[in-house]
């Protein structure tokens, strides 16, 4: 209990009080140093994690938290497919997809980063064949308009195609309603680096509708069962494991042995 002093000062009490103040000051100083040290360690760990994520291509970009895909070389084949990576890679992956297909979105979300990494490090080439047969699943023929956009951007710069495809599936509209408008398709193209006005014109005019229809017809009449259809070295992969995160990575690794 604190009391009010009414008499003369006690030298011993004053000395004890001063000693207590010194001890308290030392304790506060030590605590401050420890807090600063812990904060510095935390910042260092966070920076190391950030550097690691950036170097491995496993970080995120933008508010939507999408994976950062490693840079790859892309080309458009004579048949209209988009080939990512070295065509002479040991493992050859082929993905047939419709941009309105919910299962295709699930597959891309689970495996897009793994496929980009395999293409970037030379393990596999990845061939994307975009088709359109789900126009009835929207009220504004989204499947064919999105498929047309795929051909437009790929022919402009196939190197950017994986990032474009990732964002397209991320914003895939639900079945049964209106799909994304042409203006929204142009905006997605712009967001992924396709700023050439010719790309917007191609999307708005459906300039690639004929090649898209031809590829769709060819694949549907070849016995294609549905989308996504994933082939590794020509073999159709039917395991549901490919819909889990990086589910196709083990298949590619086995094929590369």
C-alpha positions, 0 to 999 in steps of 0.5 A, spaced: 500 500 500 502 506 498 502 511 504 504 519 504 510 521 507 509 526 513 516 526 516 524 527 514 526 523 508 529 516 510 536 515 506 535 507 506 529 508 503 531 513 498 537 508 496 532 502 496 527 506 491 533 508 487 535 501 486 528 499 484 528 504 479 534 502 476 532 495 476 525 497 473 529 501 467 534 495 466 528 490 465 524 495 460 530 496 456 531 488 456 524 487 454 525 492 448 531 489 446 527 482 446 521 485 442 526 488 437 530 482 436 523 477 435 520 482 430 527 482 426 527 475 426 520 475 424 521 480 418 527 476 416 523 469 415 517 473 411 522 476 406 526 469 405 519 466 404 517 471 399 524 470 396 523 463 395 516 463 393 518 468 387 524 464 385 520 457 385 514 460 381 509 458 387 507 465 389 501 469 388 499 475 384 494 480 384 488 480 389 485 474 386 491 470 389 492 466 383 499 462 382 505 465 379 506 461 372 513 460 370 515 463 363 514 458 358 515 459 350 509 457 346 507 456 339 501 455 335 501 449 331 498 448 324 492 445 327 490 450 331 493 447 338 497 451 343 503 448 344 507 450 351 514 448 352 519 444 348 516 440 342 521 435 343 520 434 350 520 427 353 513 427 355 507 430 351 501 432 355 495 434 351 489 437 354 482 438 350 478 443 354 471 447 353 472 454 357 465 453 359 466 446 362 466 446 370 470 440 370 475 443 366 476 449 371 477 444 376 483 440 372 486 447 371 486 450 378 489 443 380 494 442 375 495 449 371 501 451 375 504 443 375 503 443 367 507 450 367 513 448 371 513 441 367 513 445 360 518 451 363 523 446 366 523 441 359 520 435 362 514 436 358 510 439 352 503 441 354 498 442 348 492 445 349 486 444 344 480 448 346 474 446 343 466 449 343 460 444 344 457 447 351 453 453 348 447 451 350 450 451 357 449 459 357 444 464 354 449 468 350 453 462 347 459 463 351 463 457 350 464 459 342 465 466 344 470 464 349 473 459 345 474 464 339 478 468 344 482 463 346 484 462 338 485 470 338 490 471 344 494 465 342 495 467 335 497 474 338 502 471 343 502 464 345 507 465 350 502 469 355 497 463 353 497 459 360 496 466 364 490 468 360 487 461 360 488 461 368 484 467 369 479 465 364 477 459 368 478 463 374 472 467 372 468 462 369 461 463 369 456 458 372 452 454 367 445 456 366 446 464 365 449 469 361 457 468 360 462 473 360 461 479 355 465 480 349 467 487 353 469 482 359 473 477 355 477 483 352 478 486 359 481 479 361 486 479 355 488 486 357 489 484 364 494 478 361 498 482 357 494 482 350 493 490 349 494 489 341 487 492 339 487 487 334 486 482 339 480 486 341 477 486 334 478 479 333 474 477 340 469 482 338 468 480 330 469 472 332 474 472 327 477 465 329 470 462 329 471 457 323 478 454 326 474 453 332 468 450 329 473 445 325 477 443 331 471 442 335 468 437 329 474 434 328 475 432 335 468 430 337 468 425 331 474 422 333 471 419 339 472 424 344 468 422 350 468 429 353 472 435 357 477 435 360 480 429 356 487 429 358 492 425 354 500 423 357 504 420 351 498 419 347 494 415 353 488 418 356 488 419 363 482 417 366 483 417 374 480 422 378 486 423 382 488 428 376 482 433 379 486 434 386 492 439 387 498 437 382 494 430 381 497 430 374 505 431 376 506 424 378 503 421 372 508 426 368 514 424 373 512 417 372 512 418 364 519 421 364 523 416 368 
